[in-house]
Amino acid sequence: MVDVMFLLLVFYVLSSLAMSQNKGIQVALPAASTGQASAVPQMVVVTVDSQGQVFLLQEKVEVSELAAKVQELAASRSGGLEALQKDGIVLNADQTSQMKQTVAVMDQLRQVGVYNFSISTQDGAKP
């Protein structure tokens, strides 16, 4: 009986970890052979999909509203905006998205003092 409970616990923990890794919208990331893994404790993900739509975590937002939404999100997290500015934001941009939309997102994030970005790429792929 204890064995079964232990296996259920292990299954639950592994499932929870697998689900918490992807906090953004699924996009086709560009390839990079020099990418490095980063460990951010409370990862905030901003995604630009192939149609140019912007998502904060998994919530669709307009680019013009992104700065305000990031401030709201930061206020609800431990450490507030200062922690978010220190830890930075992970930017997922689809490889077919327009660069102007990604630059507009980065501009909105800079307006709230976030200058630290990690840009997601495919792991170990060659461009």
C-alpha positions in Angstrom: 0.0 0.0 0.0 2.8 2.4 0.8 4.4 1.5 -2.5 1.3 2.5 -4.4 1.1 5.8 -2.5 4.7 6.6 -3.2 4.3 5.9 -6.9 1.3 8.1 -7.0 3.2 10.9 -5.3 6.1 10.6 -7.7 3.7 10.6 -10.7 2.0 13.7 -9.3 5.3 15.6 -8.7 6.7 14.7 -12.2 3.4 15.7 -13.8 3.4 19.0 -12.0 6.9 19.8 -13.0 6.3 18.9 -16.6 3.2 21.2 -16.8 4.9 24.2 -15.1 7.8 24.4 -17.6 5.7 25.8 -20.5 4.2 29.1 -19.3 3.7 30.6 -22.7 1.8 29.9 -25.9 3.2 27.2 -28.2 5.1 28.8 -31.1 7.8 27.7 -33.6 10.9 29.1 -32.0 13.9 30.1 -34.2 17.0 27.9 -34.1 20.2 28.9 -32.4 23.3 26.8 -31.9 24.7 28.9 -29.1 21.7 29.1 -26.8 22.0 28.6 -23.1 19.5 27.3 -20.6 18.4 29.9 -18.0 16.8 29.3 -14.6 14.3 32.0 -13.6 12.5 31.3 -10.3 9.2 32.9 -11.3 9.4 32.9 -15.0 7.2 35.5 -16.8 6.8 34.7 -20.5 5.7 37.1 -23.2 4.9 35.4 -26.5 4.5 36.8 -30.0 2.8 34.3 -32.3 3.0 34.0 -36.1 0.0 36.4 -36.6 1.6 39.0 -34.4 -0.7 38.5 -31.4 0.9 39.1 -28.0 0.3 37.0 -24.9 1.4 37.7 -21.3 1.8 34.2 -19.8 -1.2 32.7 -21.6 -3.5 35.7 -21.7 -3.9 37.6 -24.9 -3.1 41.3 -24.6 -2.8 44.3 -26.9 0.7 45.6 -27.3 -0.4 49.0 -26.1 -1.7 47.5 -22.8 1.4 45.3 -22.2 3.2 47.7 -19.9 0.2 48.1 -17.6 -0.5 44.4 -17.6 3.1 43.7 -16.6 2.9 46.2 -13.8 -0.3 44.5 -12.5 1.3 41.1 -12.7 4.4 42.3 -10.9 2.3 43.8 -8.1 0.7 40.4 -7.5 4.1 38.5 -7.2 6.6 38.4 -4.4 9.3 41.1 -4.9 7.0 43.2 -7.1 8.3 45.1 -10.1 11.9 45.2 -8.7 12.1 41.4 -8.7 10.7 41.3 -12.2 13.2 43.9 -13.4 16.1 41.9 -11.8 14.9 38.5 -13.1 13.8 39.7 -16.5 11.3 38.3 -18.9 11.4 35.4 -21.3 10.4 36.4 -24.8 9.0 33.7 -27.1 8.7 35.0 -30.6 7.5 32.7 -33.4 10.2 32.4 -36.1 7.7 33.7 -38.7 6.5 36.7 -36.7 7.4 40.2 -37.8 10.4 41.8 -36.0 8.5 45.1 -35.6 6.0 43.4 -33.3 8.8 41.9 -31.2 10.5 45.3 -31.0 7.2 46.9 -30.0 6.9 44.3 -27.1 10.4 45.0 -26.0 9.7 48.8 -26.0 6.6 48.3 -23.9 8.6 46.3 -21.4 11.3 48.9 -21.2 8.7 51.5 -20.3 8.2 49.7 -17.0 11.9 49.3 -16.5 12.4 45.7 -17.7 15.6 45.7 -19.7 16.6 42.1 -19.0 15.2 39.7 -21.7 15.9 36.1 -22.4 14.9 35.2 -26.0 13.7 31.6 -26.4 15.2 29.4 -29.2 15.0 25.7 -30.1 17.4 23.7 -28.0 20.5 22.6 -29.8 19.2 23.3 -33.3 21.3 24.8 -36.0 20.0 27.9 -37.8 
